Amino acid sequence: MNFDLSEEHQLVRRTVREFATERVAPVAAELDREHRFPYELVQELAELGLMGVPVPEEYEGGGSDTLSYAIAIEELTRIDSSVAITVAAHTSLGTMPILLFGSEDQKRQWLPDLASGRKLAAFGLTEPEAGSDAGATRTGAELRDGSWVINGAKIFITNAGTDISSCVTITARTGENEISNLIVPNEAPGYDISAPMEKLGWRASDTRELSFRDCAVPQENLLGKRGRGFHQFLEILDGGRISIAAMGLGLAQGAYDLAFDYASERRQFGRPIASFQAIQFKLADMAVEIEAGRQLVYKAAWLKDEGRPFAEAAAMAKLYTGELSHRVVNHALQIHGGYGYMDEFAISRLYRDQKILEIGEGTNEVQRMVIAKHLGL
């Protein structure tokens, strides 16, 4: 058993860490404060080949593996979650459905722009009345004269409304007891995108409500086989959980780094607070848990790359790092004391960004349900 990263994986870590430190960190607070989508950073990420890391090169992707992708998301989240979720949602949720289930014509039509980062894609699953119970989808699509006519709504959708968004893949009921996936171009008539939603965290990411009123898309925009949508989105969520787990890991690492640096510099009673055992024990516990979380995330990514069952490992990693990031960011803010409550300190942004990691891509409770099912319970 070898725990060393390959030269390729080490290069990914160095490249993304350098980009996040030099390009993202200086503007992260401003983007958050202004609720401004990071167009310039997305363009630079595209130029670095980081908007389609696991997509084959034949479709203008990076041609790398899941572990490389997880490392990239980890390093981005270490500095800023809004930038990281923009990449993660675009790759895992927006692009992957087309790569995994699309016809060759659909792949040739959509993937080059998406994998290269010239355009962004979204995935429309959650609805006002269908959150954790995603099978309760109410959005419907009826086949009429060679077109799917869609009526319904989606909510909390990432990347659907930017100036470079091109499409959303949605789940819709195409029969009484069947769910299918459809690709909806942004210019489709009857497709309306709300103004950006105001959020507690991830303020620089794009989150919208989508509505479909007799929205017509060509019959060939059906993704994969009719009626396979439920199974398709479960597979998409399994893979997506690895990226969200990587975000939990990255946020925990970022919060730890901030706490370590602050504790080393902040002086009380004539010495750095890092010299007090109470602070040392907090930092030691944080470091241990982060390392444990890293092994869970990397194992899930490795299993996926090996073509082995990974759904249980992904759910475990997502559950653990979501709760891990909660504990670590809370301790990190406590170490900052009153200053940590001030927006001028980055830890306050990480504190706000963390909570959604226990909700998005399946709540903690859903992860436990998934794990229990795999345990045979």
LINHUBEL-V865228 format. One record per residue. N is the residue number from 1. RES is the residue in one letter. PSI is psi as a letter, one per 30 degrees, with the letter a starting at -180 (999 if undefined). NEAR is the number of other C-alpha atoms within 12 Angstrom. Layout:
# LINHUBEL-V865228
N/RES/PSI/NEAR, N/RES/PSI/NEAR
This chain:
# LINHUBEL-V865228
1/M/k/5, 2/N/j/6, 3/F/g/11, 4/D/k/11, 5/L/k/19, 6/S/l/14, 7/E/e/11, 8/E/e/19, 9/H/e/24, 10/Q/e/18, 11/L/e/17, 12/V/e/33, 13/R/e/29, 14/R/e/22, 15/T/e/25, 16/V/e/36, 17/R/e/27, 18/E/e/21, 19/F/e/29, 20/A/e/35, 21/T/e/22, 22/E/e/17, 23/R/e/24, 24/V/e/34, 25/A/e/27, 26/P/f/17, 27/V/f/26, 28/A/e/39, 29/A/e/31, 30/E/e/22, 31/L/e/28, 32/D/e/35, 33/R/e/24, 34/E/f/16, 35/H/h/24, 36/R/k/25, 37/F/k/32, 38/P/i/36, 39/Y/e/28, 40/E/e/19, 41/L/e/34, 42/V/e/40, 43/Q/e/24, 44/E/e/23, 45/L/e/34, 46/A/e/30, 47/E/f/21, 48/L/f/23, 49/G/g/33, 50/L/g/44, 51/M/f/47, 52/G/h/49, 53/V/e/42, 54/P/g/41, 55/V/k/36, 56/P/k/26, 57/E/f/18, 58/E/f/18, 59/Y/g/28, 60/E/g/28, 61/G/a/34, 62/G/f/31, 63/G/g/23, 64/S/a/28, 65/D/l/29, 66/T/e/41, 67/L/e/38, 68/S/e/40, 69/Y/e/46, 70/A/e/51, 71/I/e/45, 72/A/e/50, 73/I/e/50, 74/E/e/44, 75/E/e/41, 76/L/e/48, 77/T/f/46, 78/R/f/45, 79/I/e/43, 80/D/k/52, 81/S/e/50, 82/S/e/50, 83/V/e/51, 84/A/e/47, 85/I/f/54, 86/T/e/49, 87/V/e/53, 88/A/e/48, 89/A/e/45, 90/H/e/52, 91/T/e/50, 92/S/e/44, 93/L/e/45, 94/G/e/47, 95/T/e/48, 96/M/e/41, 97/P/e/48, 98/I/e/44, 99/L/e/35, 100/L/e/26, 101/F/f/30, 102/G/l/27, 103/S/l/21, 104/E/e/18, 105/D/e/19, 106/Q/e/24, 107/K/e/30, 108/R/e/19, 109/Q/e/22, 110/W/e/37, 111/L/e/41, 112/P/e/30, 113/D/e/28, 114/L/e/46, 115/A/f/43, 116/S/f/37, 117/G/g/40, 118/R/e/30, 119/K/l/36, 120/L/l/44, 121/A/l/48, 122/A/l/50, 123/F/j/49, 124/G/j/47, 125/L/e/49, 126/T/k/36, 127/E/l/30, 128/P/e/23, 129/E/g/18, 130/A/i/23, 131/G/c/24, 132/S/e/25, 133/D/i/19, 134/A/f/31, 135/G/f/26, 136/A/g/23, 137/T/k/37, 138/R/f/32, 139/T/k/40, 140/G/l/34, 141/A/k/40, 142/E/k/30, 143/L/j/27, 144/R/k/16, 145/D/h/11, 146/G/g/14, 147/S/k/23, 148/W/k/36, 149/V/j/32, 150/I/k/40, 151/N/k/30, 152/G/a/33, 153/A/l/35, 154/K/l/39, 155/I/l/34, 156/F/h/37, 157/I/k/43, 158/T/k/48, 159/N/g/48, 160/A/f/45, 161/G/g/35, 162/T/l/32, 163/D/f/20, 164/I/g/27, 165/S/k/34, 166/S/f/31, 167/C/l/42, 168/V/k/49, 169/T/k/47, 170/I/l/51, 171/T/k/46, 172/A/k/47, 173/R/j/34, 174/T/g/33, 175/G/l/20, 176/E/e/16, 177/N/h/18, 178/E/k/25, 179/I/k/35, 180/S/l/41, 181/N/k/43, 182/L/k/50, 183/I/k/46, 184/V/j/44, 185/P/l/33, 186/N/f/31, 187/E/g/21, 188/A/k/26, 189/P/k/21, 190/G/g/23, 191/Y/j/31, 192/D/k/28, 193/I/k/36, 194/S/l/23, 195/A/l/18, 196/P/k/26, 197/M/k/25, 198/E/k/21, 199/K/l/21, 200/L/e/22, 201/G/a/30, 202/W/h/42, 203/R/f/35, 204/A/g/39, 205/S/l/43, 206/D/j/44, 207/T/k/36, 208/R/l/30, 209/E/k/32, 210/L/k/41, 211/S/k/33, 212/F/j/34, 213/R/j/22, 214/D/h/24, 215/C/j/32, 216/A/k/32, 217/V/l/36, 218/P/l/24, 219/Q/e/25, 220/E/f/24, 221/N/g/36, 222/L/k/40, 223/L/j/39, 224/G/a/31, 225/K/k/22, 226/R/k/29, 227/G/f/24, 228/R/g/25, 229/G/e/35, 230/F/e/30, 231/H/e/23, 232/Q/e/34, 233/F/f/40, 234/L/e/28, 235/E/e/27, 236/I/e/36, 237/L/e/41, 238/D/e/36, 239/G/e/45, 240/G/f/44, 241/R/f/52, 242/I/e/56, 243/S/e/52, 244/I/e/54, 245/A/e/58, 246/A/e/53, 247/M/e/58, 248/G/e/55, 249/L/e/52, 250/G/e/46, 251/L/e/51, 252/A/e/53, 253/Q/e/41, 254/G/e/42, 255/A/e/47, 256/Y/e/45, 257/D/e/30, 258/L/e/34, 259/A/e/40, 260/F/e/34, 261/D/e/21, 262/Y/e/29, 263/A/f/32, 264/S/f/22, 265/E/e/18, 266/R/k/23, 267/R/k/17, 268/Q/k/15, 269/F/h/10, 270/G/g/11, 271/R/l/13, 272/P/k/20, 273/I/f/27, 274/A/f/27, 275/S/f/21, 276/F/k/20, 277/Q/e/13, 278/A/e/16, 279/I/e/28, 280/Q/e/23, 281/F/e/18, 282/K/e/29, 283/L/e/38, 284/A/e/21, 285/D/e/21, 286/M/e/33, 287/A/e/29, 288/V/e/19, 289/E/e/28, 290/I/e/38, 291/E/e/22, 292/A/e/22, 293/G/e/38, 294/R/e/37, 295/Q/e/31, 296/L/e/35, 297/V/e/47, 298/Y/e/39, 299/K/e/34, 300/A/e/37, 301/A/e/41, 302/W/e/30, 303/L/e/24, 304/K/e/30, 305/D/f/22, 306/E/f/14, 307/G/g/13, 308/R/l/15, 309/P/k/20, 310/F/f/32, 311/A/e/34, 312/E/e/34, 313/A/e/36, 314/A/e/46, 315/A/e/44, 316/M/e/41, 317/A/e/46, 318/K/e/51, 319/L/e/40, 320/Y/e/41, 321/T/f/48, 322/G/e/46, 323/E/e/33, 324/L/e/42, 325/S/e/46, 326/H/e/36, 327/R/e/32, 328/V/e/43, 329/V/e/44, 330/N/e/33, 331/H/e/36, 332/A/e/44, 333/L/e/39, 334/Q/e/28, 335/I/e/37, 336/H/f/35, 337/G/b/22, 338/G/e/15, 339/Y/e/19, 340/G/f/28, 341/Y/f/21, 342/M/k/18, 343/D/f/20, 344/E/f/18, 345/F/k/23, 346/A/f/38, 347/I/f/43, 348/S/e/34, 349/R/e/40, 350/L/e/50, 351/Y/e/39, 352/R/e/31, 353/D/f/43, 354/Q/e/43, 355/K/e/32, 356/I/f/34, 357/L/f/42, 358/E/g/32, 359/I/e/26, 360/G/l/35, 361/E/h/44, 362/G/k/36, 363/T/l/28, 364/N/e/30, 365/E/e/23, 366/V/e/25, 367/Q/e/35, 368/R/e/24, 369/M/e/20, 370/V/e/30, 371/I/e/25, 372/A/e/17, 373/K/e/14, 374/H/f/18, 375/L/f/13, 376/G/g/9, 377/L/999/9
